[in-house]
Amino acid sequence: MSKIIGALEIGTSYAKVLIGEVSDDKSLNIVGKSFRKNEGVRKGEIIDFRKTAASVHAAIDEAEKMSGTTVDSVYLAQTGSHLKGYCLRGRANVASPDGRVSIADLQRAADEAKRKQPASGRSYVHHVRMPIQLDGRPIEDPVGMIGQNVELAYWSIEGDESAIRMNLDIVHQYSLEVDDLILSSIASSTLVAGPDLRRAGVLVIDIGAGVTDLALYRAGNIIFTCVIPVGGDHITGDLAMGLRVLEPYAEELKLEYGKAQPDPTDAEQDLWIIGNKTIGDRTIPRKSIADIIHVRTVELFEIISKELGDLINPKELGAGVLLTGGTSRLPGIEQLASKVLGVATTKASFPSGLGNELAQAENSTVLGLLHYGLEDHRLPGERSPSEGAGIFKKIGGFLGI
């Protein structure tokens, strides 16, 4: 029997909803989608609740109508510079007299890892489990094996409660629950960086409209995430100011003529600003556009380099750097990233079968939400969410909503 799952990304430019049908063999067919312009978010965070809610609800309604079905819950992406990640560890002695590991031992270690609470006014968003250790050895499923102690580690992301609350309230107002809150960078990585790339070591950089999301993997495990409050909208703003044009027109210029690095031939080509070649119009060298974009893009990668520090090690990044997100469309941006970061960089590719309309860099996060939802992230022997309280009830109860 097939199962219907939903994905929701409340982005700076668009509210995006996908509805997928999962068959018994775990294959996914996208049956509904809607992308609605969103004017209530800045730098990945909600600044106008009513505008954002209207965009999200309209997108959900349109996607449901397209699919001919309804969803009861969604996987919800989380981003914003208020999110911070760090590693939590827990350890438990094996309780059985014969030394055999039980599910209860794993749960005690997991509870110990998650015992540390965030500061007042902050809450956990996402716990990403690392390999289980049995007596210091990584074991995928130690249940039933002989040992003395088990250790669990999580890359745990926490954020501002009010920001999380607003996201949940928008979903709740549509009478939906949340299957899971998923960091945007991890959702994107699930889609564009498969298990082999993660095992080799990879840095995924998702450059969106308002923010840039980072996820760094070593030996298949997440070891660092962060959100940088710089994205494609900042490039547009720089163009508007530098060329003295309105932002909508600056966005058009960026999309049509933009590139991450100036080309010698750009100085030879003049562009008409506004374009009707009438009184008051003017020309600029195409190089001016590339120069403005270049400065901001270099700055972004320098911020990323400073944020990661010694974590950017080419020897531990066998798969290099993958760029995705709408701003990664800029011609030449991968060469610029390679130069600034000192690591081989490519633009991310998408799994086959998605179709050209969906398989676009700006859709990495919302597509990744569905793919993340297909994976099993439970502890060995742990009950599925459908057997216990839903994630919305757990988080909602903690936040008092």
Contacts in CASP RR format, 6 or more apart in sequence:
PFRMAT RR
TARGET T0000
AUTHOR 0000-0000-0000
METHOD contacts of the structure
MODEL  1
MSKIIGALEIGTSYAKVLIGEVSDDKSLNIVGKSFRKNEGVRKGEIIDFR
KTAASVHAAIDEAEKMSGTTVDSVYLAQTGSHLKGYCLRGRANVASPDGR
VSIADLQRAADEAKRKQPASGRSYVHHVRMPIQLDGRPIEDPVGMIGQNV
ELAYWSIEGDESAIRMNLDIVHQYSLEVDDLILSSIASSTLVAGPDLRRA
GVLVIDIGAGVTDLALYRAGNIIFTCVIPVGGDHITGDLAMGLRVLEPYA
EELKLEYGKAQPDPTDAEQDLWIIGNKTIGDRTIPRKSIADIIHVRTVEL
FEIISKELGDLINPKELGAGVLLTGGTSRLPGIEQLASKVLGVATTKASF
PSGLGNELAQAENSTVLGLLHYGLEDHRLPGERSPSEGAGIFKKIGGFLG
I
1 24 0 8 1.000
2 21 0 8 1.000
2 22 0 8 1.000
2 23 0 8 1.000
2 24 0 8 1.000
3 21 0 8 1.000
3 22 0 8 1.000
4 19 0 8 1.000
4 20 0 8 1.000
4 21 0 8 1.000
4 22 0 8 1.000
4 31 0 8 1.000
4 67 0 8 1.000
4 69 0 8 1.000
4 70 0 8 1.000
4 71 0 8 1.000
5 19 0 8 1.000
5 20 0 8 1.000
5 22 0 8 1.000
5 71 0 8 1.000
5 73 0 8 1.000
5 74 0 8 1.000
5 75 0 8 1.000
5 179 0 8 1.000
5 370 0 8 1.000
5 373 0 8 1.000
6 17 0 8 1.000
6 18 0 8 1.000
6 19 0 8 1.000
6 20 0 8 1.000
6 71 0 8 1.000
6 73 0 8 1.000
6 74 0 8 1.000
6 75 0 8 1.000
6 179 0 8 1.000
6 369 0 8 1.000
6 370 0 8 1.000
7 16 0 8 1.000
7 17 0 8 1.000
7 18 0 8 1.000
7 19 0 8 1.000
7 20 0 8 1.000
7 74 0 8 1.000
7 75 0 8 1.000
7 77 0 8 1.000
7 366 0 8 1.000
7 367 0 8 1.000
7 368 0 8 1.000
7 369 0 8 1.000
7 370 0 8 1.000
8 15 0 8 1.000
8 16 0 8 1.000
8 17 0 8 1.000
8 56 0 8 1.000
8 59 0 8 1.000
8 60 0 8 1.000
8 74 0 8 1.000
8 75 0 8 1.000
8 76 0 8 1.000
8 77 0 8 1.000
8 171 0 8 1.000
8 366 0 8 1.000
8 369 0 8 1.000
9 15 0 8 1.000
9 16 0 8 1.000
9 77 0 8 1.000
9 184 0 8 1.000
9 365 0 8 1.000
9 366 0 8 1.000
9 369 0 8 1.000
10 38 0 8 1.000
10 41 0 8 1.000
10 44 0 8 1.000
10 46 0 8 1.000
10 52 0 8 1.000
10 56 0 8 1.000
10 76 0 8 1.000
10 77 0 8 1.000
10 167 0 8 1.000
10 170 0 8 1.000
11 38 0 8 1.000
11 41 0 8 1.000
11 44 0 8 1.000
11 77 0 8 1.000
11 79 0 8 1.000
11 209 0 8 1.000
12 38 0 8 1.000
12 41 0 8 1.000
12 42 0 8 1.000
12 43 0 8 1.000
12 44 0 8 1.000
12 208 0 8 1.000
12 209 0 8 1.000
12 210 0 8 1.000
12 211 0 8 1.000
12 233 0 8 1.000
13 37 0 8 1.000
13 38 0 8 1.000
13 209 0 8 1.000
13 210 0 8 1.000
13 233 0 8 1.000
14 35 0 8 1.000
14 36 0 8 1.000
14 37 0 8 1.000
14 38 0 8 1.000
14 55 0 8 1.000
15 35 0 8 1.000
15 36 0 8 1.000
15 38 0 8 1.000
15 52 0 8 1.000
15 55 0 8 1.000
15 56 0 8 1.000
15 58 0 8 1.000
15 59 0 8 1.000
16 33 0 8 1.000
16 34 0 8 1.000
16 35 0 8 1.000
16 36 0 8 1.000
16 59 0 8 1.000
16 363 0 8 1.000
16 365 0 8 1.000
16 366 0 8 1.000
17 32 0 8 1.000
17 33 0 8 1.000
17 34 0 8 1.000
17 35 0 8 1.000
17 56 0 8 1.000
17 59 0 8 1.000
17 60 0 8 1.000
17 62 0 8 1.000
17 63 0 8 1.000
17 74 0 8 1.000
17 366 0 8 1.000
18 30 0 8 1.000
18 32 0 8 1.000
18 33 0 8 1.000
18 63 0 8 1.000
18 366 0 8 1.000
18 367 0 8 1.000
18 369 0 8 1.000
18 370 0 8 1.000
19 30 0 8 1.000
19 31 0 8 1.000
19 32 0 8 1.000
19 33 0 8 1.000
19 63 0 8 1.000
19 64 0 8 1.000
19 66 0 8 1.000
19 67 0 8 1.000
19 69 0 8 1.000
19 71 0 8 1.000
20 28 0 8 1.000
20 29 0 8 1.000
20 30 0 8 1.000
20 31 0 8 1.000
20 32 0 8 1.000
20 67 0 8 1.000
20 370 0 8 1.000
21 28 0 8 1.000
21 29 0 8 1.000
21 30 0 8 1.000
21 31 0 8 1.000
21 67 0 8 1.000
22 28 0 8 1.000
22 374 0 8 1.000
23 29 0 8 1.000
26 374 0 8 1.000
28 370 0 8 1.000
28 371 0 8 1.000
28 374 0 8 1.000
30 354 0 8 1.000
30 358 0 8 1.000
30 370 0 8 1.000
31 66 0 8 1.000
31 67 0 8 1.000
31 68 0 8 1.000
31 69 0 8 1.000
32 63 0 8 1.000
32 64 0 8 1.000
32 66 0 8 1.000
32 67 0 8 1.000
33 63 0 8 1.000
33 66 0 8 1.000
33 358 0 8 1.000
34 58 0 8 1.000
34 59 0 8 1.000
34 60 0 8 1.000
34 61 0 8 1.000
34 62 0 8 1.000
34 63 0 8 1.000
34 66 0 8 1.000
35 59 0 8 1.000
36 55 0 8 1.000
36 56 0 8 1.000
36 58 0 8 1.000
36 59 0 8 1.000
36 62 0 8 1.000
37 55 0 8 1.000
38 51 0 8 1.000
38 52 0 8 1.000
38 55 0 8 1.000
38 56 0 8 1.000
39 48 0 8 1.000
39 51 0 8 1.000
39 55 0 8 1.000
40 46 0 8 1.000
40 47 0 8 1.000
40 48 0 8 1.000
40 51 0 8 1.000
40 52 0 8 1.000
40 55 0 8 1.000
41 47 0 8 1.000
41 48 0 8 1.000
41 52 0 8 1.000
42 210 0 8 1.000
43 80 0 8 1.000
43 81 0 8 1.000
43 210 0 8 1.000
43 211 0 8 1.000
43 229 0 8 1.000
44 79 0 8 1.000
44 80 0 8 1.000
44 210 0 8 1.000
44 211 0 8 1.000
44 229 0 8 1.000
45 80 0 8 1.000
45 81 0 8 1.000
45 82 0 8 1.000
45 163 0 8 1.000
46 52 0 8 1.000
46 163 0 8 1.000
46 166 0 8 1.000
46 167 0 8 1.000
46 170 0 8 1.000
49 166 0 8 1.000
49 169 0 8 1.000
49 170 0 8 1.000
52 166 0 8 1.000
52 170 0 8 1.000
53 169 0 8 1.000
53 170 0 8 1.000
53 173 0 8 1.000
56 170 0 8 1.000
56 171 0 8 1.000
56 174 0 8 1.000
57 170 0 8 1.000
57 173 0 8 1.000
57 174 0 8 1.000
60 71 0 8 1.000
60 74 0 8 1.000
60 174 0 8 1.000
60 176 0 8 1.000
64 70 0 8 1.000
64 71 0 8 1.000
71 176 0 8 1.000
72 176 0 8 1.000
72 177 0 8 1.000
73 176 0 8 1.000
73 177 0 8 1.000
73 178 0 8 1.000
73 179 0 8 1.000
73 392 0 8 1.000
74 171 0 8 1.000
74 176 0 8 1.000
74 177 0 8 1.000
74 178 0 8 1.000
74 179 0 8 1.000
75 178 0 8 1.000
75 179 0 8 1.000
75 180 0 8 1.000
75 182 0 8 1.000
75 187 0 8 1.000
75 369 0 8 1.000
75 370 0 8 1.000
75 372 0 8 1.000
75 373 0 8 1.000
76 167 0 8 1.000
76 168 0 8 1.000
76 171 0 8 1.000
76 178 0 8 1.000
76 180 0 8 1.000
76 181 0 8 1.000
76 182 0 8 1.000
76 369 0 8 1.000
77 182 0 8 1.000
77 183 0 8 1.000
77 184 0 8 1.000
77 187 0 8 1.000
77 365 0 8 1.000
77 366 0 8 1.000
77 369 0 8 1.000
78 125 0 8 1.000
78 126 0 8 1.000
78 157 0 8 1.000
78 164 0 8 1.000
78 167 0 8 1.000
78 181 0 8 1.000
78 182 0 8 1.000
78 183 0 8 1.000
78 184 0 8 1.000
79 183 0 8 1.000
79 184 0 8 1.000
79 185 0 8 1.000
79 211 0 8 1.000
79 213 0 8 1.000
79 227 0 8 1.000
79 365 0 8 1.000
80 163 0 8 1.000
80 211 0 8 1.000
80 227 0 8 1.000
80 229 0 8 1.000
81 211 0 8 1.000
81 227 0 8 1.000
81 228 0 8 1.000
81 229 0 8 1.000
82 159 0 8 1.000
82 160 0 8 1.000
82 163 0 8 1.000
83 125 0 8 1.000
83 157 0 8 1.000
83 158 0 8 1.000
83 159 0 8 1.000
83 183 0 8 1.000
83 225 0 8 1.000
83 226 0 8 1.000
83 227 0 8 1.000
84 157 0 8 1.000
84 158 0 8 1.000
84 159 0 8 1.000
84 226 0 8 1.000
85 155 0 8 1.000
85 156 0 8 1.000
85 157 0 8 1.000
85 158 0 8 1.000
85 225 0 8 1.000
85 226 0 8 1.000
86 155 0 8 1.000
86 156 0 8 1.000
87 130 0 8 1.000
87 153 0 8 1.000
87 154 0 8 1.000
87 155 0 8 1.000
87 156 0 8 1.000
87 223 0 8 1.000
88 113 0 8 1.000
88 114 0 8 1.000
88 116 0 8 1.000
88 127 0 8 1.000
88 153 0 8 1.000
88 154 0 8 1.000
88 156 0 8 1.000
89 113 0 8 1.000
89 151 0 8 1.000
89 152 0 8 1.000
89 153 0 8 1.000
89 154 0 8 1.000
90 109 0 8 1.000
90 110 0 8 1.000
90 112 0 8 1.000
90 113 0 8 1.000
90 115 0 8 1.000
90 151 0 8 1.000
90 152 0 8 1.000
90 153 0 8 1.000
91 109 0 8 1.000
91 112 0 8 1.000
91 149 0 8 1.000
91 150 0 8 1.000
91 151 0 8 1.000
91 152 0 8 1.000
92 105 0 8 1.000
92 106 0 8 1.000
92 108 0 8 1.000
92 109 0 8 1.000
92 112 0 8 1.000
92 149 0 8 1.000
92 150 0 8 1.000
92 151 0 8 1.000
93 105 0 8 1.000
93 148 0 8 1.000
93 149 0 8 1.000
94 100 0 8 1.000
94 101 0 8 1.000
94 102 0 8 1.000
94 105 0 8 1.000
94 147 0 8 1.000
94 148 0 8 1.000
94 149 0 8 1.000
94 150 0 8 1.000
95 102 0 8 1.000
95 104 0 8 1.000
95 105 0 8 1.000
96 102 0 8 1.000
96 105 0 8 1.000
98 146 0 8 1.000
99 146 0 8 1.000
99 147 0 8 1.000
99 148 0 8 1.000
100 144 0 8 1.000
100 145 0 8 1.000
100 146 0 8 1.000
100 147 0 8 1.000
101 134 0 8 1.000
101 142 0 8 1.000
101 143 0 8 1.000
101 144 0 8 1.000
101 145 0 8 1.000
101 146 0 8 1.000
101 147 0 8 1.000
101 150 0 8 1.000
102 143 0 8 1.000
102 144 0 8 1.000
103 143 0 8 1.000
103 379 0 8 1.000
103 380 0 8 1.000
103 381 0 8 1.000
103 382 0 8 1.000
105 150 0 8 1.000
106 132 0 8 1.000
106 142 0 8 1.000
106 143 0 8 1.000
106 150 0 8 1.000
106 152 0 8 1.000
106 379 0 8 1.000
106 380 0 8 1.000
106 382 0 8 1.000
107 379 0 8 1.000
107 382 0 8 1.000
109 150 0 8 1.000
109 151 0 8 1.000
109 152 0 8 1.000
110 152 0 8 1.000
110 154 0 8 1.000
110 379 0 8 1.000
112 152 0 8 1.000
113 152 0 8 1.000
113 153 0 8 1.000
113 154 0 8 1.000
114 124 0 8 1.000
114 127 0 8 1.000
114 154 0 8 1.000
114 156 0 8 1.000
118 124 0 8 1.000
118 158 0 8 1.000
118 159 0 8 1.000
121 160 0 8 1.000
121 161 0 8 1.000
121 162 0 8 1.000
122 158 0 8 1.000
122 159 0 8 1.000
122 160 0 8 1.000
122 161 0 8 1.000
123 158 0 8 1.000
123 159 0 8 1.000
123 161 0 8 1.000
123 164 0 8 1.000
123 395 0 8 1.000
123 398 0 8 1.000
123 399 0 8 1.000
124 156 0 8 1.000
124 157 0 8 1.000
124 158 0 8 1.000
124 159 0 8 1.000
125 157 0 8 1.000
125 158 0 8 1.000
125 159 0 8 1.000
125 164 0 8 1.000
125 181 0 8 1.000
125 183 0 8 1.000
126 156 0 8 1.000
126 157 0 8 1.000
126 180 0 8 1.000
126 181 0 8 1.000
126 182 0 8 1.000
126 183 0 8 1.000
126 186 0 8 1.000
127 154 0 8 1.000
127 155 0 8 1.000
127 156 0 8 1.000
127 157 0 8 1.000
128 154 0 8 1.000
128 155 0 8 1.000
128 156 0 8 1.000
128 157 0 8 1.000
128 183 0 8 1.000
128 186 0 8 1.000
128 222 0 8 1.000
128 377 0 8 1.000
129 152 0 8 1.000
129 153 0 8 1.000
129 154 0 8 1.000
129 377 0 8 1.000
129 379 0 8 1.000
130 152 0 8 1.000
130 153 0 8 1.000
130 154 0 8 1.000
130 155 0 8 1.000
130 221 0 8 1.000
130 222 0 8 1.000
131 138 0 8 1.000
131 139 0 8 1.000
131 140 0 8 1.000
131 153 0 8 1.000
131 221 0 8 1.000
132 138 0 8 1.000
132 139 0 8 1.000
132 140 0 8 1.000
132 141 0 8 1.000
132 142 0 8 1.000
132 150 0 8 1.000
132 151 0 8 1.000
132 152 0 8 1.000
132 380 0 8 1.000
133 139 0 8 1.000
133 150 0 8 1.000
133 151 0 8 1.000
133 152 0 8 1.000
133 153 0 8 1.000
134 142 0 8 1.000
134 145 0 8 1.000
134 147 0 8 1.000
134 149 0 8 1.000
134 150 0 8 1.000
135 147 0 8 1.000
135 148 0 8 1.000
135 149 0 8 1.000
136 151 0 8 1.000
139 145 0 8 1.000
140 380 0 8 1.000
141 380 0 8 1.000
142 150 0 8 1.000
142 380 0 8 1.000
143 380 0 8 1.000
143 381 0 8 1.000
152 379 0 8 1.000
155 221 0 8 1.000
155 222 0 8 1.000
155 223 0 8 1.000
155 224 0 8 1.000
155 225 0 8 1.000
157 183 0 8 1.000
157 225 0 8 1.000
161 399 0 8 1.000
164 181 0 8 1.000
164 395 0 8 1.000
164 399 0 8 1.000
165 399 0 8 1.000
165 401 0 8 1.000
167 181 0 8 1.000
168 178 0 8 1.000
168 392 0 8 1.000
168 395 0 8 1.000
168 396 0 8 1.000
168 399 0 8 1.000
168 401 0 8 1.000
169 401 0 8 1.000
171 177 0 8 1.000
171 178 0 8 1.000
171 392 0 8 1.000
172 392 0 8 1.000
172 401 0 8 1.000
177 390 0 8 1.000
177 391 0 8 1.000
177 392 0 8 1.000
177 393 0 8 1.000
178 391 0 8 1.000
178 392 0 8 1.000
178 395 0 8 1.000
179 373 0 8 1.000
179 385 0 8 1.000
179 390 0 8 1.000
179 391 0 8 1.000
180 372 0 8 1.000
180 373 0 8 1.000
180 385 0 8 1.000
180 391 0 8 1.000
181 391 0 8 1.000
181 395 0 8 1.000
182 369 0 8 1.000
182 372 0 8 1.000
183 213 0 8 1.000
183 215 0 8 1.000
183 225 0 8 1.000
184 206 0 8 1.000
184 213 0 8 1.000
184 227 0 8 1.000
184 365 0 8 1.000
185 204 0 8 1.000
185 206 0 8 1.000
185 213 0 8 1.000
185 214 0 8 1.000
185 215 0 8 1.000
185 225 0 8 1.000
185 227 0 8 1.000
186 215 0 8 1.000
186 222 0 8 1.000
186 225 0 8 1.000
186 372 0 8 1.000
187 364 0 8 1.000
187 365 0 8 1.000
187 366 0 8 1.000
187 368 0 8 1.000
187 369 0 8 1.000
187 371 0 8 1.000
187 372 0 8 1.000
188 204 0 8 1.000
188 206 0 8 1.000
188 213 0 8 1.000
188 215 0 8 1.000
188 324 0 8 1.000
188 325 0 8 1.000
188 364 0 8 1.000
188 365 0 8 1.000
188 368 0 8 1.000
189 198 0 8 1.000
189 202 0 8 1.000
189 204 0 8 1.000
189 215 0 8 1.000
189 217 0 8 1.000
189 222 0 8 1.000
190 368 0 8 1.000
190 371 0 8 1.000
190 372 0 8 1.000
190 375 0 8 1.000
191 350 0 8 1.000
191 351 0 8 1.000
191 364 0 8 1.000
191 367 0 8 1.000
191 368 0 8 1.000
191 371 0 8 1.000
192 204 0 8 1.000
192 322 0 8 1.000
192 324 0 8 1.000
192 348 0 8 1.000
192 349 0 8 1.000
192 350 0 8 1.000
192 364 0 8 1.000
193 202 0 8 1.000
193 204 0 8 1.000
193 217 0 8 1.000
193 319 0 8 1.000
193 322 0 8 1.000
193 348 0 8 1.000
195 220 0 8 1.000
196 319 0 8 1.000
197 217 0 8 1.000
197 319 0 8 1.000
197 322 0 8 1.000
198 217 0 8 1.000
198 220 0 8 1.000
198 221 0 8 1.000
198 319 0 8 1.000
199 219 0 8 1.000
199 220 0 8 1.000
200 317 0 8 1.000
200 318 0 8 1.000
200 319 0 8 1.000
201 217 0 8 1.000
201 218 0 8 1.000
201 219 0 8 1.000
201 220 0 8 1.000
201 316 0 8 1.000
201 317 0 8 1.000
201 318 0 8 1.000
201 319 0 8 1.000
201 320 0 8 1.000
202 216 0 8 1.000
202 217 0 8 1.000
202 317 0 8 1.000
202 318 0 8 1.000
202 319 0 8 1.000
202 320 0 8 1.000
202 321 0 8 1.000
202 322 0 8 1.000
203 214 0 8 1.000
203 215 0 8 1.000
203 216 0 8 1.000
203 217 0 8 1.000
203 308 0 8 1.000
203 312 0 8 1.000
203 317 0 8 1.000
203 320 0 8 1.000
203 321 0 8 1.000
203 322 0 8 1.000
203 343 0 8 1.000
204 214 0 8 1.000
204 215 0 8 1.000
204 216 0 8 1.000
204 217 0 8 1.000
204 321 0 8 1.000
204 322 0 8 1.000
204 324 0 8 1.000
204 348 0 8 1.000
205 212 0 8 1.000
205 213 0 8 1.000
205 214 0 8 1.000
205 304 0 8 1.000
205 321 0 8 1.000
205 322 0 8 1.000
205 323 0 8 1.000
205 324 0 8 1.000
205 328 0 8 1.000
205 337 0 8 1.000
206 212 0 8 1.000
206 213 0 8 1.000
206 214 0 8 1.000
206 215 0 8 1.000
206 324 0 8 1.000
206 325 0 8 1.000
206 328 0 8 1.000
206 364 0 8 1.000
206 365 0 8 1.000
207 231 0 8 1.000
207 232 0 8 1.000
207 300 0 8 1.000
207 323 0 8 1.000
207 324 0 8 1.000
207 325 0 8 1.000
207 326 0 8 1.000
207 327 0 8 1.000
207 328 0 8 1.000
208 231 0 8 1.000
208 232 0 8 1.000
208 325 0 8 1.000
208 326 0 8 1.000
208 327 0 8 1.000
208 362 0 8 1.000
209 231 0 8 1.000
209 232 0 8 1.000
209 233 0 8 1.000
209 326 0 8 1.000
209 327 0 8 1.000
210 229 0 8 1.000
210 230 0 8 1.000
210 231 0 8 1.000
210 232 0 8 1.000
210 233 0 8 1.000
210 234 0 8 1.000
211 227 0 8 1.000
211 228 0 8 1.000
211 229 0 8 1.000
211 230 0 8 1.000
211 231 0 8 1.000
212 227 0 8 1.000
212 228 0 8 1.000
212 230 0 8 1.000
212 231 0 8 1.000
212 300 0 8 1.000
212 304 0 8 1.000
213 225 0 8 1.000
213 226 0 8 1.000
213 227 0 8 1.000
213 228 0 8 1.000
213 365 0 8 1.000
214 224 0 8 1.000
214 225 0 8 1.000
214 226 0 8 1.000
214 227 0 8 1.000
214 228 0 8 1.000
214 304 0 8 1.000
214 307 0 8 1.000
214 308 0 8 1.000
215 222 0 8 1.000
215 224 0 8 1.000
215 225 0 8 1.000
216 222 0 8 1.000
216 223 0 8 1.000
216 224 0 8 1.000
216 225 0 8 1.000
216 308 0 8 1.000
216 311 0 8 1.000
217 223 0 8 1.000
218 316 0 8 1.000
223 311 0 8 1.000
224 308 0 8 1.000
224 311 0 8 1.000
226 307 0 8 1.000
228 300 0 8 1.000
228 303 0 8 1.000
228 304 0 8 1.000
228 307 0 8 1.000
230 296 0 8 1.000
230 299 0 8 1.000
230 300 0 8 1.000
230 303 0 8 1.000
231 300 0 8 1.000
231 327 0 8 1.000
232 254 0 8 1.000
232 326 0 8 1.000
232 327 0 8 1.000
234 296 0 8 1.000
235 254 0 8 1.000
235 292 0 8 1.000
235 293 0 8 1.000
235 296 0 8 1.000
235 297 0 8 1.000
235 327 0 8 1.000
236 247 0 8 1.000
236 250 0 8 1.000
236 251 0 8 1.000
236 254 0 8 1.000
237 247 0 8 1.000
237 250 0 8 1.000
238 292 0 8 1.000
238 293 0 8 1.000
238 295 0 8 1.000
238 296 0 8 1.000
239 245 0 8 1.000
239 250 0 8 1.000
239 253 0 8 1.000
239 254 0 8 1.000
239 289 0 8 1.000
239 292 0 8 1.000
239 293 0 8 1.000
240 246 0 8 1.000
240 247 0 8 1.000
240 249 0 8 1.000
240 250 0 8 1.000
242 292 0 8 1.000
243 250 0 8 1.000
243 253 0 8 1.000
243 273 0 8 1.000
243 284 0 8 1.000
243 288 0 8 1.000
243 289 0 8 1.000
243 292 0 8 1.000
245 253 0 8 1.000
245 273 0 8 1.000
245 274 0 8 1.000
249 274 0 8 1.000
253 271 0 8 1.000
253 289 0 8 1.000
254 289 0 8 1.000
254 293 0 8 1.000
257 271 0 8 1.000
257 286 0 8 1.000
257 289 0 8 1.000
257 290 0 8 1.000
258 289 0 8 1.000
258 290 0 8 1.000
258 293 0 8 1.000
258 330 0 8 1.000
258 331 0 8 1.000
259 289 0 8 1.000
259 290 0 8 1.000
259 293 0 8 1.000
259 330 0 8 1.000
259 331 0 8 1.000
259 332 0 8 1.000
260 290 0 8 1.000
260 293 0 8 1.000
260 294 0 8 1.000
260 297 0 8 1.000
260 330 0 8 1.000
260 331 0 8 1.000
260 332 0 8 1.000
260 333 0 8 1.000
260 335 0 8 1.000
260 336 0 8 1.000
261 290 0 8 1.000
261 294 0 8 1.000
261 332 0 8 1.000
261 335 0 8 1.000
261 336 0 8 1.000
262 287 0 8 1.000
262 290 0 8 1.000
262 291 0 8 1.000
262 294 0 8 1.000
263 287 0 8 1.000
263 290 0 8 1.000
266 285 0 8 1.000
266 286 0 8 1.000
266 287 0 8 1.000
266 289 0 8 1.000
266 290 0 8 1.000
267 285 0 8 1.000
267 286 0 8 1.000
267 287 0 8 1.000
269 285 0 8 1.000
269 286 0 8 1.000
270 283 0 8 1.000
270 284 0 8 1.000
270 285 0 8 1.000
270 286 0 8 1.000
271 283 0 8 1.000
271 284 0 8 1.000
271 285 0 8 1.000
271 286 0 8 1.000
271 289 0 8 1.000
272 281 0 8 1.000
272 282 0 8 1.000
272 283 0 8 1.000
273 281 0 8 1.000
273 282 0 8 1.000
273 283 0 8 1.000
273 284 0 8 1.000
274 280 0 8 1.000
274 281 0 8 1.000
275 281 0 8 1.000
293 330 0 8 1.000
294 336 0 8 1.000
297 330 0 8 1.000
297 333 0 8 1.000
297 336 0 8 1.000
298 336 0 8 1.000
298 340 0 8 1.000
301 336 0 8 1.000
301 337 0 8 1.000
301 340 0 8 1.000
301 341 0 8 1.000
302 340 0 8 1.000
304 341 0 8 1.000
305 312 0 8 1.000
305 340 0 8 1.000
305 341 0 8 1.000
312 341 0 8 1.000
312 342 0 8 1.000
312 343 0 8 1.000
314 320 0 8 1.000
314 342 0 8 1.000
314 343 0 8 1.000
314 344 0 8 1.000
317 343 0 8 1.000
320 343 0 8 1.000
320 344 0 8 1.000
320 345 0 8 1.000
320 346 0 8 1.000
321 337 0 8 1.000
321 338 0 8 1.000
321 341 0 8 1.000
321 343 0 8 1.000
321 344 0 8 1.000
321 345 0 8 1.000
321 346 0 8 1.000
322 345 0 8 1.000
322 346 0 8 1.000
322 347 0 8 1.000
322 348 0 8 1.000
323 333 0 8 1.000
323 334 0 8 1.000
323 337 0 8 1.000
323 345 0 8 1.000
323 346 0 8 1.000
323 347 0 8 1.000
323 348 0 8 1.000
323 361 0 8 1.000
324 347 0 8 1.000
324 348 0 8 1.000
324 361 0 8 1.000
324 364 0 8 1.000
325 361 0 8 1.000
325 362 0 8 1.000
325 364 0 8 1.000
325 365 0 8 1.000
326 360 0 8 1.000
326 361 0 8 1.000
326 362 0 8 1.000
327 333 0 8 1.000
328 334 0 8 1.000
328 347 0 8 1.000
328 348 0 8 1.000
328 361 0 8 1.000
329 361 0 8 1.000
329 362 0 8 1.000
333 347 0 8 1.000
334 345 0 8 1.000
334 346 0 8 1.000
334 347 0 8 1.000
335 345 0 8 1.000
337 345 0 8 1.000
338 344 0 8 1.000
338 345 0 8 1.000
347 361 0 8 1.000
348 361 0 8 1.000
348 364 0 8 1.000
350 359 0 8 1.000
350 367 0 8 1.000
353 359 0 8 1.000
354 367 0 8 1.000
358 367 0 8 1.000
378 384 0 8 1.000
385 391 0 8 1.000
END
